[in-house]
Amino acid sequence: MIGVMRALDLSKVYQKLEPGPVVLLTTSEGGRANVMTMSWHTMLEFNPPLIACVVSEGNFSHRALKRTGECVIAIPPAEMAEIVVGVGNCSGREVDKFARFGLTAKKGTMVAAPRIAECIANIECRVVDRALVARYNLFVLEAVKAWIEPGRAKAKTMHHCGYGRFLLDGEELHIRSAKP
Amino acid sequence: MIGVMRALDLSKVYQKLEPGPVVLLTTSEGGRANVMTMSWHTMLEFNPPLIACVVSEGNFSHRALKRTGECVIAIPPAEMAEIVVGVGNCSGREVDKFARFGLTAKKGTMVAAPRIAECIANIECRVVDRALVARYNLFVLEAVKAWIEPGRAKAKTMHHCGYGRFLLDGEELHIRSAKP
């Protein structure tokens, strides 16, 4: 059932973000939720998980993220591709994207920003470092709570290659490795 | 033929790195080349392309990158998975990884760090910002020259999910998008 979330150990958050999926980033400012599409993010530290991400000044979410210091990184499955592109092609300045794209906002447990019920993973984050915001729009986030949907553990994610071209997750490979 | 490289317009570098492939990062210090495996990287800017990446202090490459300010980001195809894991599981402190893994170093054109002939893309980079090196081992690189192998444009890349588990590129999806 879509929307059933189970807590994910914070030490495993990197396993969801390291592979570079396109994600949705939600914010909430003054009771108004917004969501943007984002592919420019990287892990910085395993545990507690630190994540660096670029939220451009041109994005309406920039202001909310800066003011509230909170967001949720939600990972959409490939089935949501049309929505992911749609969310990226309009602005929260003009539209309520949750309404327009039929996304179900689910209250965050640690942050005001909402989780997205249709997504396969939701990571609640707080901004912990703004040192490079002015120079690169780069925010450093700490994941404070993470959720996955157990029933969709094998759902495919998308990787963006520019202008709506995506590569979906394909074959899985296992090679014995000593390192995380 | 493996190793035939064609220059890639710098404005397209993001299309190679944004999807989050596992990459190899080469350095050269005092005439000695080294290579490490890396998945913690993100684009920061389109053009000139700026890339942020984490090279941990524990990595032998950290010192070389800090001292020389130069590196090459090389993107391996899925066929190199065993090598990619092998490179990540040993240190240049003890071994000559190019020799051990049979990698062909090809002189960089703008930097001293070598390109890797077996890789499908090579991006020559210079460190342009060290502000977050002390805090997060995060280097900001500028891509100064990029190369692709025209004959392997459709080669699959790998996305690391921890401990040698990879998801390879699968199905390709195109959705009309107004944005890069």
Interface residues (C-beta under 8 A of the other chain):
Chain A: K12 Y14 Q15 K16 E18 P19 G20 P21 S39 W40 H41 T42 M43 L44 E45 L50 A52 C53 V54 A78 A81 E82 V85 G88 N89 D129 A131 L132 R135 Y136 L138 V140 K156 M158 H159 H160 C161 G162 Y163 G164 R165 F166 L167 L168 D169 G170 E171 E172 L173 H174 I175 R176 S177 A178 K179 P180
Chain B: K12 Y14 Q15 K16 E18 P19 G20 P21 S39 W40 H41 T42 M43 L44 E45 L50 A52 C53 V54 A78 A81 E82 V85 G88 N89 D129 A131 L132 R135 Y136 L138 V140 K156 M158 H159 H160 C161 G162 Y163 G164 R165 F166 L167 L168 D169 G170 E171 E172 L173 H174 I175 R176 S177 A178 K179 P180
